[in-house]
Amino acid sequence: MSTQVVVLGSGYAGAGAVKRLESELGHDAELTWVAENDYHLVLHEVHRCIRDPSVESSIAIPIDDVKSSSTNFVKGRATDVDVDERVVELEGGDTVDYDYLLVAIGSSTAFFGIDGLEEYAHQLKGLDDAREIHQDIKQAATDASRDDPAQVVIGGAGLSGIQSAAEVAEFRDLNRAPIDIKLVEGMDEIFPGNDPELQGALRRRLEDLDIDILTGDFISKVDEETVYIGGGEDESPEELAYDVLVWTGGITGQPEASDLELEQDERSHRFFAEDDFQTSDERVFAVGDCALVEQGADNVAPPTAQAAWDAADVAGANLARAIEGKPLERWSFTDKGTVISIGEDAVAHSVKFPVVGEFPVNVFGGPLAKMLKKGIAANWIADVTGVNRAVSAWNDL
């Protein structure tokens, strides 16, 4: 009887692991890919759809164009895993048996218990989110009954929040739409915890796009019309009226993760995994945003597309090694730098090129940074499908 190998999730980690498993598994193993969507989304480009939803045709890749014909695909959302019976339970009651399982189900948005935030804010975790943001911004900006500009508030000035705010600005300028944009960050600077030179470069470009940046106070409450910032026992919060609110302020585990019988962080419900991606069950591996992959004492891999992309290849290979009883490879994340799109512009930081090494300028923008941003996305698309699709997507990236 063939060994049943199952991969959960169609993000970077899931797609990358499937590609590696297809090349590593022997003929006595059968691979099944389970995912909620029948496409792989190039998630770090989904903000482009806020400006122009037609971009989705370039960044949503059908599963059949990613996997080989020998890999089975099951469309469904995993809701539980019985590690004793080795069964994945799907929404609706279907089940999938496994001998070895790789969990790559990604993350969900963390709302941190902020009153009203989850109820009233958009998030940006998929195509449907981007479509809804685009539609609501368009509707607010074209409302003939109003005299004032539409108010768009982006909560969280990390990577996703910065890129989203810039796309709203590009939509505004492209359509000559009356829109005011505010980017709210609770920490003292945008892109918190990063190089001050990079933070300054990002801030300048956002301000050039006429985006109002508010830092130093966290969102404390949200209702149907107002975002409340800061406040406390002795002071009143600042009030921001909004028409469209987008929250990009953090990640946590998927809601179903808490029910999975794997050791996990009690607060975030992300799974603990060794640096070889094994979890508390030796037949279950975890990779990507759903996992806290050990990287030395008190350190874990970052929840980034770059890390998931890099880790997926090793995770897939390790699962194949486990089946054959071979030693597993240890994985260590090496940051190759950051490239952030700011609408039609981009900013690059500490970029390392293969063979050549680190780029001599620490932070730079302009055509080279823009080409790098496009090249990163195109390279991934080429890896999981082929060069032709990457070439056809180039203008949308």
C-alpha positions in Angstrom: 0.0 0.0 0.0 1.3 3.4 -0.9 2.4 6.0 1.7 -0.2 8.8 1.9 1.3 12.3 2.1 -1.0 15.2 2.6 -0.2 19.0 2.4 -2.6 21.5 3.9 -2.6 25.0 2.4 -2.0 26.7 -0.9 0.1 29.7 0.1 3.9 30.1 -0.4 4.7 27.3 2.1 2.1 24.9 0.8 2.8 25.5 -2.9 6.6 25.4 -2.4 6.5 22.2 -0.4 4.2 20.5 -3.0 6.7 21.3 -5.7 9.6 19.9 -3.7 7.6 16.8 -2.7 6.7 16.1 -6.3 10.4 15.9 -7.1 11.4 13.9 -4.0 8.7 11.3 -3.3 9.1 7.8 -4.7 6.6 5.9 -6.7 5.3 4.2 -3.6 4.0 7.5 -2.2 0.8 9.3 -3.1 0.6 13.1 -2.6 -2.7 14.9 -1.8 -2.9 18.7 -1.7 -5.8 20.1 0.4 -6.6 23.8 0.2 -9.6 26.1 0.7 -9.0 27.8 -2.7 -8.3 26.2 -6.0 -5.6 28.7 -6.8 -2.3 29.8 -5.4 -2.2 33.5 -4.5 1.0 35.5 -4.8 0.0 37.2 -1.5 2.7 39.8 -1.3 1.3 41.4 -4.5 -2.4 41.2 -3.5 -2.4 44.9 -2.4 -2.2 45.7 -6.2 -5.8 44.6 -6.5 -6.9 47.5 -4.2 -6.0 49.8 -7.1 -7.0 47.5 -10.0 -8.8 44.2 -9.4 -7.9 43.0 -12.9 -4.4 42.3 -11.5 -5.8 39.2 -9.9 -5.5 37.3 -13.1 -1.8 37.6 -12.9 -1.4 36.8 -9.2 -4.0 34.0 -8.7 -2.6 30.9 -10.3 -4.9 27.9 -10.8 -3.8 24.9 -8.7 -3.8 22.7 -11.8 -1.1 25.0 -13.2 1.1 24.5 -10.1 0.8 20.8 -9.3 1.7 17.8 -11.5 -1.1 15.6 -12.8 0.0 12.8 -10.4 -0.8 15.0 -7.3 -4.4 14.8 -6.1 -6.2 18.0 -5.2 -9.0 18.3 -2.7 -10.8 21.7 -2.3 -11.8 22.2 1.3 -10.9 23.8 4.6 -9.3 21.7 7.2 -11.0 22.0 10.6 -9.2 19.4 12.7 -6.5 16.8 12.6 -6.7 13.5 14.5 -3.1 12.6 15.0 -3.9 9.2 16.6 -6.0 8.1 13.6 -4.0 10.2 11.1 -7.1 11.8 9.6 -7.7 15.3 8.4 -11.2 16.5 9.0 -12.7 19.0 6.5 -15.5 21.5 6.8 -18.6 19.7 5.7 -17.6 16.3 7.2 -15.2 14.9 4.5 -12.0 13.4 5.7 -8.5 12.7 4.2 -6.3 10.0 5.6 -2.5 10.5 5.9 0.6 8.7 6.9 2.6 12.0 6.8 1.2 15.5 7.0 2.6 18.9 6.3 0.6 21.8 7.7 0.9 25.1 5.9 -2.4 26.8 6.6 -1.0 30.3 7.0 -2.3 32.8 9.5 -5.3 35.0 10.3 -5.5 38.6 11.3 -4.9 39.5 14.9 -7.3 42.1 16.3 -5.8 42.2 19.8 -9.2 42.4 21.5 -9.7 46.0 20.3 -13.4 46.8 20.6 -15.2 47.0 17.3 -12.1 46.4 15.1 -12.9 43.0 13.8 -16.5 43.9 13.2 -15.9 47.1 11.2 -12.5 46.8 9.6 -11.4 45.2 6.4 -8.4 42.9 6.5 -6.1 42.0 3.6 -5.5 38.2 3.6 -6.9 37.3 0.2 -8.5 38.2 -3.1 -11.9 38.7 -1.6 -10.6 41.2 0.9 -8.8 43.2 -1.8 -11.9 43.2 -4.0 -14.1 44.5 -1.1 -11.6 47.2 -0.2 -11.5 48.4 -3.8 -15.3 48.4 -4.1 -15.9 50.2 -0.8 -13.3 52.9 -1.6 -14.7 53.4 -5.1 -18.2 53.7 -3.7 -17.2 56.1 -1.0 -15.3 58.3 -3.4 -18.1 58.5 -6.0 -20.9 59.1 -3.6 -22.7 62.0 -5.2 -24.4 62.9 -1.9 -21.2 64.0 -0.2 -19.3 67.3 -0.4 -16.2 66.2 1.5 -13.5 63.7 0.5 -13.9 60.0 1.4 -11.9 59.1 4.5 -9.8 56.0 4.3 -7.9 54.8 7.4 -5.2 52.1 7.3 -4.4 50.6 10.7 -0.9 49.3 11.1 2.2 50.6 9.2 4.0 47.4 8.7 4.7 46.0 5.2 1.1 45.3 4.3 -0.2 48.6 5.7 2.4 50.7 3.9 1.8 49.0 0.6 -2.0 49.2 1.0 -2.0 52.9 1.8 0.2 53.5 -1.3 -2.2 51.6 -3.5 -5.2 53.6 -2.2 -3.2 56.8 -3.1 -2.6 55.4 -6.6 -6.3 54.6 -7.1 -7.1 58.2 -5.9 -4.7 59.8 -8.4 -5.5 57.5 -11.3 -9.2 58.2 -10.9 -8.9 61.8 -9.7 -11.0 60.7 -6.7 -11.6 62.8 -3.6 -10.0 60.7 -0.9 -8.1 61.5 2.2 -5.8 58.7 3.5 -4.5 58.2 7.0 -1.9 55.6 8.0 -2.1 54.9 11.8 0.7 53.2 13.6 0.8 52.7 17.4 4.6 52.6 17.6 6.7 55.7 17.2 7.7 55.1 13.6 6.4 53.3 10.6 7.8 49.9 9.7 8.6 49.4 13.4 11.9 47.7 14.4 13.6 48.3 11.1 16.5 50.4 10.0 15.9 54.2 10.6 17.2 55.0 7.1 14.7 52.6 5.6 11.9 54.1 7.8 12.8 57.6 6.7 12.8 56.6 3.0 9.4 55.0 3.3 8.0 57.9 5.2 9.2 60.4 2.6 7.6 58.5 -0.3 4.3 58.0 1.6 4.2 61.7 2.4 4.9 62.5 -1.3 1.7 60.5 -2.1 -0.2 62.9 0.3 -0.7 60.2 2.9 -1.2 61.5 6.5 0.9 59.4 8.9 -0.1 59.2 12.5 2.3 57.4 14.9 2.8 57.0 18.6 -0.7 56.0 19.7 -2.6 52.7 19.2 -6.2 52.3 18.0 -8.2 51.8 21.2 -11.7 51.4 19.8 -13.7 51.4 16.6 -17.4 52.0 15.9 -19.3 52.2 12.7 -18.1 55.7 11.8 -15.1 56.5 14.0 -11.7 55.2 14.8 -10.5 56.2 18.3 -6.8 56.6 18.9 -5.1 56.6 22.2 -6.9 58.0 25.3 -6.9 56.8 28.9 -8.1 57.7 32.3 -7.0 61.3 32.1 -7.3 62.1 28.4 -9.8 61.6 25.6 -8.9 59.6 22.5 -8.4 61.3 19.2 -11.3 60.6 16.9 -11.0 59.9 13.2 -14.1 59.6 11.1 -13.8 57.0 8.3 -15.6 55.6 5.4 -13.3 52.7 4.8 -11.1 51.1 7.5 -8.4 48.5 6.7 -6.6 46.7 9.5 -3.2 45.2 8.9 -1.8 45.3 12.4 -0.7 41.7 13.1 -1.2 38.0 12.6 -2.3 35.0 14.7 -3.0 31.4 14.0 -6.0 30.2 12.1 -9.2 29.8 14.2 -9.2 26.0 13.6 -5.6 25.7 14.9 -6.6 25.6 18.5 -8.4 22.3 18.0 -5.5 20.6 16.3 -3.7 18.1 18.6 -0.3 19.6 18.2 1.8 21.6 20.7 1.2 25.3 20.1 1.5 28.8 21.5 -1.4 29.3 23.9 -2.1 32.9 22.7 -1.5 32.8 19.0 -2.2 29.1 18.3 0.8 28.8 16.0 2.4 25.4 16.1 5.8 24.8 17.7 8.2 23.3 15.2 11.8 22.3 15.3 14.3 23.7 12.8 13.6 20.6 10.8 9.9 21.5 10.7 8.8 18.5 12.8 6.0 19.3 15.3 5.1 17.5 18.6 4.0 14.6 16.4 6.9 13.1 14.3 4.6 12.4 11.4 3.3 16.0 11.2 5.4 18.9 9.9 4.5 22.6 10.0 5.9 25.5 7.9 5.0 29.0 7.1 3.0 31.6 9.1 1.1 28.8 11.0 4.4 27.6 12.6 6.8 29.0 15.1 9.9 27.4 13.6 12.8 27.3 16.0 15.9 29.4 15.1 18.1 29.1 18.1 17.4 30.0 21.7 14.2 32.1 22.1 14.1 32.9 18.4 11.7 31.8 15.6 11.6 32.4 11.9 9.8 35.6 10.8 6.3 35.3 9.3 7.3 36.6 5.9 6.8 35.4 2.3 10.6 35.3 2.0 10.9 32.9 4.9 8.0 30.7 3.9 9.3 30.4 0.3 12.8 29.4 1.5 11.6 27.1 4.2 9.0 25.2 2.1 11.7 23.7 -0.1 13.5 22.2 3.0 10.3 21.2 4.7 9.1 19.2 1.6 12.5 17.5 1.3 12.5 16.7 5.0 9.1 15.0 4.9 10.3 12.8 2.0 13.5 12.0 4.1 11.3 11.1 7.1 9.4 8.6 4.9 12.7 6.9 3.9 14.1 7.0 7.5 16.9 9.4 6.5 18.3 12.2 8.8 16.4 15.5 8.5 18.1 18.7 7.4 18.2 21.7 9.7 17.0 25.0 8.3 18.2 28.4 9.2 16.7 31.5 7.8 19.0 34.0 6.0 17.5 37.4 5.3 18.1 38.4 1.7 16.9 41.9 2.2 13.6 43.8 1.9 11.9 45.4 -1.1 8.7 47.3 -0.5 6.4 48.7 -3.2 5.1 52.3 -2.7 2.6 52.4 -5.5 4.5 52.8 -8.7 7.8 53.3 -6.7 9.7 50.9 -4.5 12.3 50.9 -1.8 15.0 48.3 -1.2 17.0 47.6 1.9 20.1 45.4 2.5 19.5 43.4 -0.6 21.8 40.4 -1.2 22.3 39.0 -4.6 23.2 35.4 -5.3 26.9 35.0 -5.7 27.6 38.7 -5.9 26.6 39.3 -2.2 25.1 42.4 -0.6 24.3 45.5 -2.7 26.8 48.3 -1.8 24.0 50.9 -1.0 22.0 50.1 2.1 18.7 51.8 1.1 17.7 52.8 -2.4 14.7 53.4 -4.5 14.0 54.3 -8.1 14.0 52.0 -11.2 16.4 49.4 -9.7 14.3 48.9 -6.6 11.1 48.7 -8.7 12.8 46.1 -11.0 13.9 44.1 -8.0 10.3 44.1 -6.6 9.0 42.8 -9.9 11.8 40.3 -10.3 11.1 38.7 -6.9 7.4 38.1 -7.7 8.2 37.0 -11.2 10.9 34.6 -9.9 8.4 33.0 -7.6 5.7 32.6 -10.3 8.3 31.0 -12.6 9.3 28.6 -9.8 5.8 27.3 -9.2 4.5 27.4 -12.8 6.9 28.5 -15.5 8.7 31.4 -17.2 5.8 32.1 -19.6 3.3 32.9 -16.9 6.0 35.0 -15.1 6.6 37.0 -18.3 2.8 37.6 -18.8 2.4 38.8 -15.2 5.3 41.2 -15.3 3.4 44.4 -16.0 1.0 43.8 -13.1 3.7 43.2 -10.5 
